[in-house]
């Protein structure tokens, strides 16, 4: 077993200790990153928007102001300013003194709204040179800590503690064998079994979904079955906005009334229509709210025009204006709460991130069933935020793919790197359904992953088992650079291998020329070029611009890290392993779960390029190279006649 059994009280005490370690290390790293960096450096790192322009202000329920801003330059830089995070409005004239803290309440495109802890903007806000800085995310840690403390208290209670005892290993889950059986022709046999296990579960069901096995489809149909069975409202969560968006969209397409709490990462009309802001805007009472807010704002503006040196009459008039604005905003608050209550009463599915499940608009809602998707990527303390809102829990994900990012090595060694999904899969195998049939990969691409991670249980559906780019193509290739002198280079604390990148594009260019005889530009296969190392990505992106054969298809080629391709797929995947050194040091490549993700993104062709002399220090790669040889997929970089 990967973890010892602990009484619930000791279990949560240990988790709280690990969470504190993680928080301290995260805060230390954040301060180190921001303390001495310029605004331009913070902008490049995705921690700031600068410069920005204020596009509007309005009063909110707490009588603070919400400011809408727009970034006016550098709009192509990705950033970490998201709904719910703490941020700061600052003036670069005197950033140390001229700043206001707040919370981002909307982020979409190049605009965001930030609720500031003030009832009026200071004078410096009109002097230009304004920006938004991301602050350390205390809120998420506070929410996780509160959830763990609450779970400690609830664990000893008979009814509320039942699920907690099961999740911590103190009790076993139960199932209702008399529950109705749901038959759905859109699902294969094992997906159908997963849906029925979810319906039958009294406390816990787990869907283990390897790459391409239709986990999302299964979850959506299970949620529909639960609602058909009579559940009034279900909470659906995931660690990332992208995963929540996908589920929200699929559930909405099935005709369910979905409320998306927070702002979608993918801004689309369909998703925005599911948000609380959009549902409030469509409500019949919203015109009256807008009128009252405008009136309250006018009263406050009039009150602020009085100077500091004024007489008794002016002082009384100023107080009267503030009092009137306060009364109006109290009415606004009551009306907004009425709308929120009305919207949630009609909602069948509330969808949010793990921390977003405790947003003030839905904080007090309770559910019979809570669903957590992508649990293999979720920090366990964050999972307890939604778990405590329900009686029954559905976990879905794959602990053989990417695990959560943990900044503290000590916390990881202490067990924070073991996810709730992994623990419960070991503790309660009777609750687990492994989705065994995959619809993405050629069987040769799937085979090694299935053998190493899934007990050789995966099988390729007939629609994909033999699909190729063209009749004579090979679905799997390993190109061995051993002995070529392609030595890795260390730069900016990362690794690159320019010669390996040259070889990769030479091979890809040859493939693209051959594919040109089979596909038009519009129909051309999609291509991913992946490396675990950021410095190698810079090299790959630079070289890509100078390969003439690839330019007509550049829009079909994505170059990025393994993590960025989690949940995605491409027709063709190239992996640049990058490491090549005399000491056999493989660094990130030792994380075989991350490599599982990389190798299972490909539908029809996977090409792995690496130095077998370096890679062979790890059994995972020794066995992969042997697998490639068995499938006649091994090529040496020395051989100029290797086929694509």
N, C-alpha and C positions, 0 to 999 in steps of 0.2 A: 504494500500500500504506500502511496506517495505521501501520506500525511497521517499523523497519529489521531486517534479519537480523543476528543476533549468534551467535557460537559459544556452545554451551551454558554454558561456564564464565562468559563475559561476560554471557550472558542472565540467569543466576541472581544474579550479582553486582549487576546493575542492579535486579532485583526486590528483593533484600535492602536496597538503598539506599532504594528507594521505600517498602518496608514500614517501615523505621526512621522515615522522615518521617511516615508515617501514624500510627505508634505514638506518636511524640512529640507530634503535634498532638492526638490522641485523649486522651492523658494530660493535656495542658495544659488542654483543654476540660473534662475531668472534674474536675480539681482546682479550676478556676475556678468550676464549678457547685456543688461541694460544700463548698469551704473556708469560705465565709461563710453558708451556708444553714442554717436551723433544721431540726429533725427533721420539723416539719410540712411545710416546703417540700420536703424530700427525699421525704417520703411522697407528696405531691401529684405530684411529678415521676416517681414510680414507682421511686425509688432506695432506698426503705426501707419496712419494715413496723414500725409502732409504733401502739399498744402490742401486745406479744405475751405469750402465756403458754406456759410449758414444759409439754408434755404427756407427756414420757417421755424416758429416756436409755438407751443401750446401748453396750457396748464394740464396737469394730470391729476388723478384722484387724490394724491398725497399733497396737493397744492405746490408741488415742485413743478419745474418746467421741463418739457421734453423738447429737445432741439433736433431738427432734421438738418443733416449736413451732407455735402457731396464732395468727393475728392475730384479735384479739377485737373490733376496731372498724374502720371505714373499709374494709370488705371489698369495696366496689364499685369501688375505685380499681385501675386496671390497673397492672402493675408489670413490672420487668425481672429479677426474681429467678428464675433458671432453673437447671435441672440443670447441674452442672459449673462454675458461675461462682464466683468468690471472693467471700466475704461476711464480715461481722463481727457477732458478738453483742456488744451493748453495754448498759450501764446508763446511763440518762439522769440518774441522780443525779450521776455524775462521768464523762461519756462520754470525756473525754480520757485518763483513766487506766484506767477499768474497761471493758475490751473484750478480746475474743479473736477471732483470725482463724480462718477455716475455709473449707470448700468445701461448696456445696449438693449433696446427694446425692439429693434428691427434692423436687419441687415439684408440688403438685396441690391445686386449690381454695384453701382458706385455711390449708392446712398445708404445712409444708416440714420437711425434715431437713437439718441442717448438721453436718458432721463437723469437730469442733474440735481444734486441736493441743494437747490437754491430756488427762490421764487422769482428771481430776475437775473438777467445776464449782467455781469460786471462791465465796467467801462472798457476794459482791455479787449473785450470780445469784438469790439467794432474797429480795432486798430489793425486788422489783417494779420498775416503770418500765423494762422490758427492750424492746429492739428489735433488728432485723436491718438492717444497712446493706450495700448493694452496694459492693464494692470494685472498683477498676480491674481490667479483665480482662487481667492479665498472661499468664494461662495460654494463651489463644487465640493471642496474639502469639508466645509462646514456641514453641508447636506449629508455627505457620506458619514461623517462622525456622528451626527444626530441620529441617523438611521441605525447605526450599530449600537448606540446607547439605548435606543428605543427597543431594538430587538432583544437586548439583554434583559430588559424588564418584562417583555411579553413572553419570553421563552418559558417561564414557569407557569403561565396561565394555561388552563386546560384547553380551551377552544382556540384562542389566538396563538397559542404556542405550538399547536399541532404541526403546522407546516415548518416552523422553525426547527423543531426537534428532528423532523425528517431530513431537512437539508443539512443539519449538522451531524447526522448519523446516529441520533439517539432513538429513532423510530423508523419503521418501514412504511412506504406508501401503500395505499389500498386502491382497489379497482372495483367498479360496479359491473359485474358480468351481465346484469339485466338491462344495461343501457342500450338504447336503439342502435342498430347497425346502419351506417350510412354508406350507400353504394354510389359511386361517382365514376362514370365511364371515362372521365378525363384523367383519372389517376391510374397508375400501374398498381400491381398487387401490394407491394411493400409500402407505397405511399398511402394506399387505402388502409392498410393495417395501422399506419402511423396516425391517421385521422381517427380511427376507431379507438385506438389506445388513448388518445387525447380526450375523446368523448367519455370513455369509461373511467378515466382517472378521477379519483376523489381529491387528491392533493398534488400529484406530480406526474408529468410525462415529459420525456426527452426525445427530441428528433435530432439524430446525428446525421448531418447532411454533408457528405464529401462533395468535392467539386463536380458541378454539372448534374447533380441528382434530383434537382427540382424541389429543393427545400422550401423556397418561397411559395411555390405553387401549392405544396402540401399544407403549409401554415395557413394560407389564405382560405383553402377549402375547409380546414379544421375550424377556423374562426367562424366561417359561415355555418358550419354544422352546429357549433355551440349556440349561436344566436337562434338558429332554427329550433334548437332544443328548448329555448326559452330564456337564455341569458339576456339580461336587459342591456348590459354595457360591459365591454371588455377593454382592458388597458393593454396596448401593444407598444413595446419599447425596444430600443436597441442602443448600443453605445455611440453610434455615429448618426448625424443628420442624414447622410446619404442612405443608410440602411432603413431609417424611419421613412424617408421619402418613398423608397421603392415599395414598402409594404402599404403605405397610405394610398399610393396610386393604384396598386393592384386591388386593394380592398374596395376602393371607390368604384373601380371599373366593374366590380361584381355587384354593384348596386347598394352597398352598405353606406350608411350615414357616418362619415369619418370626420372627426375633429382633430386637425393637426395642430398641436400645441407647440409654439415656437415658430421660427421661420425656416422654410425649406432651404436646403443647400442648392437644390436645382430649382431655379425660379422659372416656373411655367404657370400658365393660366389655370390648368387643372389643379395643380398643387396649391397655388395661392388661394383658390376658391375654397379649399378645405380648412384654411386657417381661421382662428378666432377673429382676427381683425376683419377678414373678408365677410364672415358670417354676421359680425356686428354691423358692418357697413350696409349689409343687405336687410337689416332688421327695420321694422316699421317705426321704431322709437328713435332711430339714430338722428333724424333731422332735428328733433327737439334737443337732443344732447349737444349737437353742434351749435345750436342757437344759444343755449345756456353757457357753453364754454366761451363762446365769443363775448357774451355779455360779461361774464366774470373777468375775462381778460381785459376788457375795456375799463371795468371798475378798478382793477389793479394798476393799469397803466395810468389812470387819472390819479390814483393815490400816490404813485411813485413820482409824479411831477412836483409834488410839494417839496420844498427845500428843507434842509435840516434846521435852519433858523426860521421858525415860524411861530405864530402866536397860538393862543388857546383855541380859537375858532378853527384855524387851519388844522390844528392837531386833531380836534374832534371830527372834522370833516374827513381827514385822512383815515382815522380809525373806523368811521362809518362806512367808508368805501371798502376797506379791507374786510370788515364784518360782512358786508353784503356779498362780496366775492366769495367769502368762506361759506356762507349759507348756500349760495348757488352751487358751489363745487360739492357740497354735501349732497345736494339733490342729484347732481350729475353722478356721484358715486353710487347712490342708491339705484338710479336708472341703469347704470352700466352693470351693476351686479344683477339686476333683474334680467337684463339681456343675456348675461353669461349663464345664469341659472336656466333660462328658457332654452338657450342653445344646447347646453349640456344635457338637459332633460330629453332632448330629441336625438341625442347622439348614441349610436350603437358601438362605435369604436373610438376611443381616445388614443391618439398616437403621439409619442413624445420620446425624446432621448431619456436615458436613465435619470439624469439630474432634472431634466425638464418635466418629469412626471410629478415633481413637487412644486411646479410653478403655482403662484398664488391663485390663479384662475381655476385650477383643478386640485389644489392641495388637499381639500377635505373630501374629495370623492372616494368612494370605496367600490370595490369590484369583487365579483366571485372569482373571475379568472384574470390572471396577469400573464402576458406573453413577453418573453425576452428573446429577441432574435440576435444572432451573431454573439452569443454568450461566450464563445471561445476567445473573443477579442475584448471582453469586458473585465474591468477591475472588479473583483468581488464586492468590496465595500459599496461601489456604485449600484450594484444589482439589488442590494437590500433596500434601496429607496423605493422602487416600485413593488418589491416582494411584499412589504409590510402593508400594502394597500389591498391585498387579496387573500382568498382562502385556498386557491388552487393556482399552481404555477406550471407554465409550459416553457421549457428551455429548448432553444434550437441553435444549432451552430456546428462547428467542427473544431475540436481542440487539437486536431492534427494540422491545422493551418495557423495563420498568424495569431500570436498571443498578444495580450495588452502590452503597451509600452510602459516599462517601469524604470524610473530614473535612479532609484536607490538600489545599489547592488546588495546592500545589507538587507533591505526589505525583500528583495527577490530571493535571496538565500534563505530568508526566514519563512518563505512560503507564499508571499504575495503574488508570485508568478504562476501559482497553481490556481486555475480558474474554477469558479463554481461548477461550470459544465463538466470539467474534468473530474472534480471530486464526486459529483452526483452520478456520473456515468460509472465510476468504480463502486460507489456505495450501493447504488440501486440499479443494477443491470436489468431488473424486471421492468423498469420504467422506460427503457431505451428501445427505440426503433432505429436501426441503421438503414438508411436509404441506399440500396445496393445497385440500382440501375442508373447509369449516367447517360446523358444525352448530348455531351459536348465533344468528347475526344475519340479519335481513332484508337482502337484497342491496344496498339503498340505504344502509343503515348501514355495511355492509362495504366498499362501493366505494371510498371515499376512502382508507381505510387500505390497501387492497390496491394502489391506484395508487401511493401515496407510499412504502410500506415493502416491498412484496412483488412489485414489478415487474408488477403487475396480474395475478398468477397465481392469486389466491384465487378460488374459486367457492363459491357458497352451495348446500348440498344442497337438493334439491327440498322437503324437509320444512320448511325454514326460509326459503327464498328469498323467499316472498311472504307470510309470516305477519304478521298485523296484530292489534291489540287488538280492533278491530271493523271491519266491511266498509269504511266510508268514512274510516277514520283515515289520517293521514299518518305514515310511519315516521320521517321526518327533518324537523327544524325548526331553523333558525337565527333567533333573535330579535335584531335589531340595535338597540342602545340609543344609537347615535351621535346626538349633538345633544340628548339628553334631560337633560343636566346631572347624570347619575348619577356624580358624581366619587368616585373611590376615597378612602379615609381610611387613614392610617397610625397604628397603635396597637399597643403591646407588640411592636414590631419586626416586625409583620405587617400585612397589608392587608385591608381590608374594604370592602364597598360595600352599605350598607343598602338603598338604593333598588332596586338590582338584585335583592336578596333579596326585596323586596316584590313586584316584577314576577314573579319566578320562582314564588312561591307563589300569586299571582293566576292565573297560567297553569295551575299544577298543580291548584288548587282547581276551576277550570273543567273541566279534564280529568276529575278525580275524579267530579264531578257527572254528567258524560256517561257515564263508565264504570259508574256505579251502575245504569244501565238495562240493562247487559249482564252484570254479575257480582254474585254475592252477596258478603258480607263475607268469608266463608271462602274463596271462589274468587278473591278480588280479586288483580290483578297485583301483583308486587313492584316496589318503587320505590327507586331510589338517587338521592340528591341529593349531588353531588360538587363540591368546590372545592379548588384547590391551596393555599389559604391558610387557616391555622388560625383567624385572627381572623374570617374570613368564616364559618367553620363555627360559631363561637360565635353569630354573628348569625343564621344560618339555624336553628340549634337553638332559639334563643330565640323567633324568629318563628313557628316551626312549632307551638309550644304554643298560639298564639293564633289559629289558623285553624280556625273551627268545622267547615268542610266536611271537613277532613282528620282530625279526631280519631277517627272510627270506624275509620279505616284506619291509625292511627299505628303499629301493630305491623307493618305492611307497608312502612314507610318507614325507610330507613337514610340517615343524614347523616354523611359522613366524607370523609377525604382520598383522593386518587387511589391512593396507595400501599396503603391499607387494603383496597381493592377488587381488587388484583392477584390473579388466579386466580379471581375471583368473577364472577357475572353477575346481572342483574336484567331483568325484563320492560321496565321503563321507566327511563331514566337522564336526569337533568337535570344539566347542567354549568354552574355559575356561574363564568364566566371572571374576574370581579371587577375586573380592571385597566381603568381609564378615566382617562387623564391627557393633558394637552396635549403632553407630551414624547414620547409613544409608547413609554414604558418598559413592557416586558411581563414582566420578571423571570423567575420560574419557568416561565412559559408558553413561553419559548424552548426548553425541553427538550421537543422534539417527541415523543420516545419515551414520555415520561410522558403526553403528551396522547393518544398512540396507545392506551395502556392505558385512559384515561378513555372514549374514544369507542367502544371495542370491548367495553364491559361490557353494552351494551343488546341485548336480544333483538328486541323488537318496536317500540320507539320511543326515539329519541334527540332530546333538546332541548338545544341549546347557546345560552346567552344571553351576549352580550358586545358590546363597543363596537368596531365595525368601524374607526373612525377610529384607535383605539389599536392594535388587532390587525393592521391592514394594513401596519404597518411591517415585518412578517415575512412572507416569501413563503409559508410553510406556511399561514398564515391567509388570505392573499389568495386562494390556490388553493382553500381549503376553502369560503370564501364563494362563490366562482365555482361550485364543485361544488354548493352548496346552491341557487344560482339556477338552475342547469341542471336540477335535480330539483324545481323549483317549491317549494323548501323555505325560501326566504328570506322573512322577515317583519320589518317595522319595528315597533319598540315604540311608535311614534307612532300606528300604526293600531289603534284600539280594536276593530276587527272581525276581527282575525286569528283563524283557527281554531286549535283545539288540535291 
